[in-house]
Amino acid sequence: MSKSDKTIALLLQNAKTIAICGLSPNPQKDSFQVAQYLQEHNFTITPIYPKEEMILGERVYRSLSEAVADKGHFDIVVAFRNAKACEALAEEIVSLPSGSVGAFWMQLGIRSDEVARRLGEHNIPNVQDKCIKIEYARLN
């Protein structure tokens, strides 16, 4: 197992709460299917989406800050957003109280050196260009 595999396996092994930014209510969308899979594997998910009241039986929050204010902490924040939106999310994360976010995960096809640099300055692990569902299935 590579060093990055060990790091990812450890993140997933220790995670219980996952905020999903960009979680669509559309069952055909990857974000919905990934969130549903995570629920089925005993993760508590929190949808972050600009519309809807409930997705997959969970209350929807309009922003990560709103969700953190209500829930306090997320082990992992998963982003189904483009790289520019992830940079804004990284800024939001570093503005939150210390310890509010354990790790930041950018889904397949999403990379940002700026996000990695900014979160690294605050010792917040981040994963880029990997699907959390695929990695969980592969490493467990």
LODO-798914 format. One record per atom (N, C-alpha, C): y, x, z; residue number from 1. Coordinates in nm, 2 decimals, always signed. Atoms other than C-alpha are relative to their C-alpha. Layout:
residues N
SITE        Y        X        Z   num
SITE        Y        X        Z   NUM
...
//
This chain:
residues 140
SITE        Y        X        Z   num
SITE    -0.12    +0.08    +0.00     1
SITE    +0.00    +0.00    +0.00     1
SITE    +0.12    +0.09    +0.00     1
SITE    -0.12    -0.08    +0.01     2
SITE    +0.34    +0.14    -0.10     2
SITE    +0.09    -0.02    +0.12     2
SITE    -0.10    +0.01    -0.11     3
SITE    +0.63    +0.19    +0.14     3
SITE    +0.07    -0.13    -0.01     3
SITE    -0.07    +0.13    +0.02     4
SITE    +0.81    -0.11    -0.01     4
SITE    -0.09    -0.11    +0.02     4
SITE    +0.09    +0.10    -0.03     5
SITE    +0.50    -0.32    +0.01     5
SITE    -0.01    -0.02    +0.15     5
SITE    +0.01    +0.00    -0.15     6
SITE    +0.47    -0.23    +0.38     6
SITE    +0.12    -0.07    +0.06     6
SITE    -0.12    +0.06    -0.05     7
SITE    +0.83    -0.32    +0.44     7
SITE    +0.01    -0.15    -0.03     7
SITE    +0.00    +0.14    +0.03     8
SITE    +0.80    -0.65    +0.26     8
SITE    -0.10    -0.08    +0.08     8
SITE    +0.11    +0.07    -0.08     9
SITE    +0.47    -0.74    +0.44     9
SITE    +0.05    -0.02    +0.14     9
SITE    -0.05    +0.01    -0.14    10
SITE    +0.64    -0.67    +0.77    10
SITE    +0.10    -0.10    +0.01    10
SITE    -0.10    +0.11    +0.00    11
SITE    +0.94    -0.89    +0.69    11
SITE    -0.07    -0.13    +0.00    11
SITE    +0.07    +0.13    +0.01    12
SITE    +0.71    -1.17    +0.59    12
SITE    -0.09    -0.04    +0.12    12
SITE    +0.09    +0.02    -0.12    13
SITE    +0.47    -1.13    +0.88    13
SITE    +0.09    -0.04    +0.12    13
SITE    -0.08    +0.03    -0.12    14
SITE    +0.76    -1.15    +1.13    14
SITE    +0.09    -0.12    -0.02    14
SITE    -0.09    +0.11    +0.03    15
SITE    +0.95    -1.43    +0.96    15
SITE    -0.06    -0.14    +0.04    15
SITE    +0.03    +0.14    -0.03    16
SITE    +0.94    -1.79    +1.08    16
SITE    +0.10    -0.10    -0.07    16
SITE    -0.10    +0.09    +0.05    17
SITE    +1.27    -1.93    +0.96    17
SITE    +0.07    +0.06    -0.12    17
SITE    -0.05    -0.05    +0.12    18
SITE    +1.40    -1.91    +0.61    18
SITE    +0.10    -0.10    -0.06    18
SITE    -0.11    +0.08    +0.06    19
SITE    +1.73    -2.04    +0.47    19
SITE    -0.02    +0.03    -0.15    19
SITE    +0.01    -0.01    +0.15    20
SITE    +1.71    -2.10    +0.09    20
SITE    +0.13    -0.05    -0.06    20
SITE    -0.12    +0.03    +0.07    21
SITE    +2.04    -2.08    -0.09    21
SITE    -0.03    -0.03    -0.15    21
SITE    +0.03    +0.04    +0.13    22
SITE    +2.03    -2.27    -0.41    22
SITE    -0.12    -0.08    -0.02    22
SITE    +0.12    +0.08    +0.00    23
SITE    +1.74    -2.49    -0.32    23
SITE    +0.02    -0.13    -0.07    23
SITE    -0.02    +0.12    +0.08    24
SITE    +1.73    -2.76    -0.59    24
SITE    -0.09    -0.11    +0.05    24
SITE    +0.09    +0.11    -0.03    25
SITE    +1.60    -3.11    -0.52    25
SITE    -0.10    -0.04    -0.11    25
SITE    +0.08    +0.03    +0.12    26
SITE    +1.43    -3.11    -0.86    26
SITE    -0.14    +0.07    +0.02    26
SITE    +0.13    -0.06    -0.02    27
SITE    +1.05    -3.06    -0.81    27
SITE    -0.05    +0.09    -0.11    27
SITE    +0.04    -0.08    +0.11    28
SITE    +1.03    -2.89    -1.15    28
SITE    +0.07    +0.14    +0.01    28
SITE    -0.07    -0.13    -0.01    29
SITE    +1.26    -2.60    -1.04    29
SITE    -0.07    +0.10    +0.09    29
SITE    +0.07    -0.11    -0.07    30
SITE    +1.13    -2.27    -0.91    30
SITE    +0.04    -0.01    +0.15    30
SITE    -0.04    +0.00    -0.14    31
SITE    +1.34    -2.30    -0.59    31
SITE    -0.07    -0.10    +0.08    31
SITE    +0.07    +0.11    -0.07    32
SITE    +1.18    -2.63    -0.50    32
SITE    -0.14    +0.04    +0.03    32
SITE    +0.14    -0.03    -0.01    33
SITE    +0.83    -2.51    -0.57    33
SITE    -0.02    +0.12    +0.10    33
SITE    +0.01    -0.12    -0.10    34
SITE    +0.88    -2.18    -0.37    34
SITE    +0.02    -0.06    +0.14    34
SITE    -0.02    +0.06    -0.13    35
SITE    +1.03    -2.38    -0.08    35
SITE    -0.11    -0.08    +0.05    35
SITE    +0.11    +0.08    -0.03    36
SITE    +0.75    -2.62    -0.08    36
SITE    -0.12    +0.09    +0.04    36
SITE    +0.10    -0.09    -0.03    37
SITE    +0.50    -2.34    -0.08    37
SITE    +0.02    +0.07    +0.14    37
SITE    -0.03    -0.06    -0.13    38
SITE    +0.67    -2.17    +0.21    38
SITE    -0.02    -0.10    +0.12    38
SITE    +0.03    +0.11    -0.10    39
SITE    +0.66    -2.50    +0.41    39
SITE    -0.15    -0.01    +0.02    39
SITE    +0.14    +0.02    -0.01    40
SITE    +0.29    -2.53    +0.34    40
SITE    -0.07    +0.12    +0.07    40
SITE    +0.06    -0.12    -0.07    41
SITE    +0.24    -2.18    +0.48    41
SITE    +0.08    +0.03    +0.13    41
SITE    -0.05    +0.01    -0.14    42
SITE    +0.41    -2.27    +0.81    42
SITE    +0.14    +0.07    +0.02    42
SITE    -0.13    -0.05    -0.02    43
SITE    +0.76    -2.13    +0.75    43
SITE    +0.09    -0.13    +0.02    43
SITE    -0.10    +0.11    -0.01    44
SITE    +1.05    -2.35    +0.86    44
SITE    +0.11    +0.04    -0.10    44
SITE    -0.10    -0.02    +0.10    45
SITE    +1.29    -2.38    +0.57    45
SITE    +0.12    -0.08    +0.03    45
SITE    -0.13    +0.06    -0.01    46
SITE    +1.66    -2.47    +0.57    46
SITE    +0.06    +0.00    -0.14    46
SITE    -0.07    +0.00    +0.14    47
SITE    +1.81    -2.58    +0.23    47
SITE    +0.15    +0.02    +0.01    47
SITE    -0.14    -0.02    +0.01    48
SITE    +2.15    -2.46    +0.14    48
SITE    +0.03    -0.04    -0.15    48
SITE    -0.02    +0.06    +0.13    49
SITE    +2.28    -2.67    -0.15    49
SITE    +0.13    -0.08    +0.00    49
SITE    -0.13    +0.07    +0.00    50
SITE    +2.62    -2.82    -0.25    50
SITE    -0.01    -0.16    +0.01    50
SITE    +0.01    +0.15    +0.00    51
SITE    +2.48    -3.18    -0.28    51
SITE    -0.13    -0.03    +0.08    51
SITE    +0.12    +0.05    -0.07    52
SITE    +2.20    -3.39    -0.13    52
SITE    +0.02    +0.00    +0.15    52
SITE    +0.00    +0.00    -0.15    53
SITE    +2.14    -3.48    +0.23    53
SITE    -0.13    +0.06    +0.05    53
SITE    +0.13    -0.05    -0.04    54
SITE    +1.77    -3.40    +0.25    54
SITE    -0.07    +0.05    -0.12    54
SITE    +0.09    -0.05    +0.10    55
SITE    +1.54    -3.18    +0.05    55
SITE    -0.13    +0.04    +0.07    55
SITE    +0.13    -0.03    -0.06    56
SITE    +1.16    -3.15    +0.13    56
SITE    +0.00    -0.04    +0.15    56
SITE    +0.00    +0.05    -0.14    57
SITE    +1.23    -3.35    +0.45    57
SITE    +0.09    +0.08    +0.09    57
SITE    -0.09    -0.08    -0.09    58
SITE    +1.49    -3.10    +0.58    58
SITE    +0.14    -0.03    -0.03    58
SITE    -0.14    +0.01    +0.02    59
SITE    +1.86    -3.14    +0.63    59
SITE    +0.06    +0.10    -0.08    59
SITE    -0.07    -0.09    +0.09    60
SITE    +2.07    -2.98    +0.36    60
SITE    +0.13    +0.04    +0.06    60
SITE    -0.13    -0.05    -0.04    61
SITE    +2.36    -2.76    +0.46    61
SITE    +0.08    +0.04    -0.12    61
SITE    -0.09    -0.03    +0.11    62
SITE    +2.66    -2.69    +0.23    62
SITE    +0.02    +0.15    -0.01    62
SITE    -0.02    -0.15    +0.00    63
SITE    +2.68    -2.32    +0.33    63
SITE    -0.09    +0.06    +0.10    63
SITE    +0.08    -0.08    -0.10    64
SITE    +2.49    -2.05    +0.51    64
SITE    +0.07    +0.00    +0.13    64
SITE    -0.08    -0.01    -0.13    65
SITE    +2.77    -2.03    +0.77    65
SITE    -0.02    -0.13    +0.08    65
SITE    +0.02    +0.13    -0.06    66
SITE    +2.73    -2.41    +0.84    66
SITE    -0.14    +0.00    +0.06    66
SITE    +0.14    +0.00    -0.05    67
SITE    +2.35    -2.36    +0.88    67
SITE    -0.01    +0.09    +0.12    67
SITE    +0.01    -0.09    -0.11    68
SITE    +2.39    -2.06    +1.11    68
SITE    +0.07    -0.06    +0.12    68
SITE    -0.07    +0.07    -0.11    69
SITE    +2.64    -2.25    +1.32    69
SITE    -0.08    -0.10    +0.07    69
SITE    +0.09    +0.10    -0.05    70
SITE    +2.38    -2.52    +1.37    70
SITE    -0.13    +0.06    +0.06    70
SITE    +0.13    -0.05    -0.04    71
SITE    +2.06    -2.32    +1.39    71
SITE    +0.00    +0.14    +0.07    71
SITE    -0.01    -0.12    -0.07    72
SITE    +2.18    -1.98    +1.51    72
SITE    -0.05    +0.13    -0.07    72
SITE    +0.06    -0.12    +0.06    73
SITE    +1.95    -1.74    +1.32    73
SITE    -0.10    -0.04    -0.11    73
SITE    +0.11    +0.01    +0.10    74
SITE    +1.74    -1.70    +1.01    74
SITE    -0.07    +0.13    -0.02    74
SITE    +0.07    -0.13    +0.02    75
SITE    +1.47    -1.44    +0.97    75
SITE    +0.03    +0.06    -0.14    75
SITE    -0.03    -0.04    +0.14    76
SITE    +1.52    -1.43    +0.59    76
SITE    +0.09    -0.11    -0.06    76
SITE    -0.08    +0.09    +0.09    77
SITE    +1.78    -1.58    +0.36    77
SITE    -0.04    +0.04    -0.14    77
SITE    +0.05    -0.01    +0.14    78
SITE    +1.64    -1.63    +0.01    78
SITE    +0.11    -0.06    -0.09    78
SITE    -0.10    +0.05    +0.10    79
SITE    +1.88    -1.66    -0.28    79
SITE    -0.05    -0.03    -0.14    79
SITE    +0.02    +0.04    +0.14    80
SITE    +1.82    -1.85    -0.60    80
SITE    +0.14    -0.02    -0.06    80
SITE    -0.14    +0.00    +0.05    81
SITE    +2.17    -1.76    -0.72    81
SITE    +0.01    +0.13    -0.08    81
SITE    -0.02    -0.12    +0.08    82
SITE    +2.30    -1.51    -0.97    82
SITE    +0.06    +0.11    +0.08    82
SITE    -0.05    -0.12    -0.08    83
SITE    +2.41    -1.16    -0.87    83
SITE    +0.14    -0.01    +0.06    83
SITE    -0.14    +0.01    -0.05    84
SITE    +2.78    -1.24    -0.84    84
SITE    +0.00    -0.10    +0.12    84
SITE    +0.00    +0.09    -0.11    85
SITE    +2.70    -1.54    -0.61    85
SITE    -0.07    +0.07    +0.12    85
SITE    +0.06    -0.08    -0.11    86
SITE    +2.47    -1.30    -0.41    86
SITE    +0.09    +0.09    +0.07    86
SITE    -0.10    -0.08    -0.06    87
SITE    +2.76    -1.07    -0.36    87
SITE    +0.09    -0.07    +0.10    87
SITE    -0.08    +0.08    -0.09    88
SITE    +2.96    -1.35    -0.21    88
SITE    -0.09    -0.04    +0.12    88
SITE    +0.09    +0.03    -0.12    89
SITE    +2.66    -1.44    +0.01    89
SITE    -0.01    +0.12    +0.09    89
SITE    +0.00    -0.12    -0.09    90
SITE    +2.64    -1.08    +0.13    90
SITE    +0.12    +0.01    +0.08    90
SITE    -0.12    +0.00    -0.08    91
SITE    +3.00    -1.10    +0.23    91
SITE    +0.00    -0.10    +0.11    91
SITE    +0.01    +0.11    -0.10    92
SITE    +2.93    -1.43    +0.41    92
SITE    -0.09    +0.05    +0.11    92
SITE    +0.10    -0.05    -0.10    93
SITE    +2.63    -1.27    +0.59    93
SITE    +0.07    +0.10    +0.09    93
SITE    -0.06    -0.10    -0.09    94
SITE    +2.83    -0.97    +0.72    94
SITE    +0.11    -0.05    +0.08    94
SITE    -0.11    +0.06    -0.09    95
SITE    +3.10    -1.20    +0.85    95
SITE    -0.06    -0.09    +0.11    95
SITE    +0.06    +0.08    -0.11    96
SITE    +2.85    -1.40    +1.06    96
SITE    -0.02    +0.09    +0.12    96
SITE    +0.03    -0.08    -0.12    97
SITE    +2.78    -1.30    +1.42    97
SITE    -0.13    +0.09    -0.02    97
SITE    +0.11    -0.10    +0.01    98
SITE    +2.55    -0.99    +1.44    98
SITE    -0.13    -0.07    +0.04    98
SITE    +0.14    +0.05    -0.02    99
SITE    +2.18    -1.08    +1.42    99
SITE    -0.02    -0.14    -0.05    99
SITE    +0.01    +0.14    +0.06   100
SITE    +2.24    -1.42    +1.24   100
SITE    -0.10    +0.00    -0.11   100
SITE    +0.09    -0.01    +0.12   101
SITE    +2.04    -1.30    +0.94   101
SITE    -0.09    +0.13    +0.01   101
SITE    +0.09    -0.12    -0.01   102
SITE    +1.73    -1.07    +0.96   102
SITE    -0.01    +0.08    -0.12   102
SITE    +0.01    -0.06    +0.13   103
SITE    +1.70    -1.00    +0.59   103
SITE    +0.05    -0.09    -0.11   103
SITE    -0.05    +0.08    +0.12   104
SITE    +1.83    -1.11    +0.25   104
SITE    -0.09    +0.03    -0.11   104
SITE    +0.10    -0.01    +0.11   105
SITE    +1.60    -1.17    -0.04   105
SITE    +0.05    -0.06    -0.13   105
SITE    -0.05    +0.05    +0.14   106
SITE    +1.71    -1.20    -0.41   106
SITE    -0.13    -0.02    -0.08   106
SITE    +0.12    +0.04    +0.07   107
SITE    +1.45    -1.38    -0.62   107
SITE    -0.01    +0.08    -0.13   107
SITE    +0.03    -0.07    +0.13   108
SITE    +1.30    -1.25    -0.95   108
SITE    +0.12    -0.01    -0.09   108
SITE    -0.11    -0.01    +0.10   109
SITE    +1.56    -1.14    -1.20   109
SITE    +0.13    +0.02    +0.06   109
SITE    -0.13    -0.01    -0.07   110
SITE    +1.83    -1.10    -0.94   110
SITE    +0.01    +0.14    +0.06   110
SITE    -0.02    -0.13    -0.06   111
SITE    +1.96    -0.75    -0.86   111
SITE    +0.15    +0.02    +0.02   111
SITE    -0.14    -0.03    -0.02   112
SITE    +2.28    -0.62    -0.72   112
SITE    +0.01    +0.13    +0.09   112
SITE    -0.02    -0.12    -0.08   113
SITE    +2.35    -0.26    -0.61   113
SITE    +0.11    -0.02    +0.11   113
SITE    -0.11    +0.03    -0.09   114
SITE    +2.67    -0.40    -0.44   114
SITE    -0.06    -0.07    +0.12   114
SITE    +0.06    +0.07    -0.12   115
SITE    +2.46    -0.64    -0.22   115
SITE    -0.08    +0.10    +0.08   115
SITE    +0.08    -0.09    -0.07   116
SITE    +2.22    -0.36    -0.13   116
SITE    +0.09    +0.10    +0.08   116
SITE    -0.10    -0.09    -0.07   117
SITE    +2.52    -0.13    -0.04   117
SITE    +0.06    -0.07    +0.12   117
SITE    -0.08    +0.07    -0.11   118
SITE    +2.71    -0.39    +0.16   118
SITE    -0.09    -0.04    +0.12   118
SITE    +0.09    +0.04    -0.11   119
SITE    +2.41    -0.52    +0.36   119
SITE    -0.05    +0.13    +0.07   119
SITE    +0.05    -0.13    -0.06   120
SITE    +2.29    -0.16    +0.41   120
SITE    +0.10    +0.05    +0.10   120
SITE    -0.10    -0.04    -0.09   121
SITE    +2.62    -0.08    +0.58   121
SITE    -0.01    -0.07    +0.14   121
SITE    +0.02    +0.08    -0.12   122
SITE    +2.52    -0.35    +0.84   122
SITE    -0.15    +0.00    +0.04   122
SITE    +0.15    -0.01    -0.04   123
SITE    +2.15    -0.25    +0.86   123
SITE    -0.07    -0.13    -0.02   123
SITE    +0.07    +0.13    +0.03   124
SITE    +2.04    -0.58    +0.71   124
SITE    -0.09    +0.03    -0.12   124
SITE    +0.09    -0.03    +0.12   125
SITE    +1.73    -0.52    +0.49   125
SITE    +0.02    -0.10    -0.11   125
SITE    -0.01    +0.09    +0.11   126
SITE    +1.73    -0.67    +0.15   126
SITE    -0.11    +0.03    -0.11   126
SITE    +0.10    -0.01    +0.11   127
SITE    +1.48    -0.73    -0.13   127
SITE    +0.06    -0.05    -0.12   127
SITE    -0.06    +0.04    +0.13   128
SITE    +1.58    -0.75    -0.49   128
SITE    -0.11    -0.02    -0.11   128
SITE    +0.08    +0.02    +0.12   129
SITE    +1.41    -0.89    -0.80   129
SITE    -0.15    -0.02    +0.03   129
SITE    +0.14    +0.03    -0.04   130
SITE    +1.10    -1.02    -0.63   130
SITE    -0.01    -0.15    +0.05   130
SITE    +0.02    +0.14    -0.05   131
SITE    +0.96    -1.37    -0.57   131
SITE    -0.07    +0.00    +0.13   131
SITE    +0.05    +0.00    -0.13   132
SITE    +0.90    -1.44    -0.21   132
SITE    -0.14    -0.07    +0.01   132
SITE    +0.13    +0.07    +0.01   133
SITE    +0.61    -1.68    -0.30   133
SITE    -0.11    +0.10    -0.05   133
SITE    +0.09    -0.09    +0.06   134
SITE    +0.44    -1.42    -0.52   134
SITE    -0.03    +0.11    +0.10   134
SITE    +0.02    -0.11    -0.10   135
SITE    +0.49    -1.14    -0.26   135
SITE    -0.08    -0.05    +0.12   135
SITE    +0.07    +0.05    -0.11   136
SITE    +0.36    -1.36    +0.02   136
SITE    -0.15    -0.01    -0.03   136
SITE    +0.14    +0.02    +0.04   137
SITE    +0.05    -1.45    -0.17   137
SITE    -0.07    +0.13    -0.03   137
SITE    +0.06    -0.13    +0.04   138
SITE    -0.01    -1.10    -0.29   138
SITE    -0.03    +0.09    +0.13   138
SITE    +0.01    -0.09    -0.11   139
SITE    +0.03    -0.93    +0.05   139
SITE    -0.07    -0.07    +0.12   139
SITE    +0.07    +0.07    -0.11   140
SITE    -0.15    -1.19    +0.27   140
SITE    -0.14    -0.05    -0.04   140
//
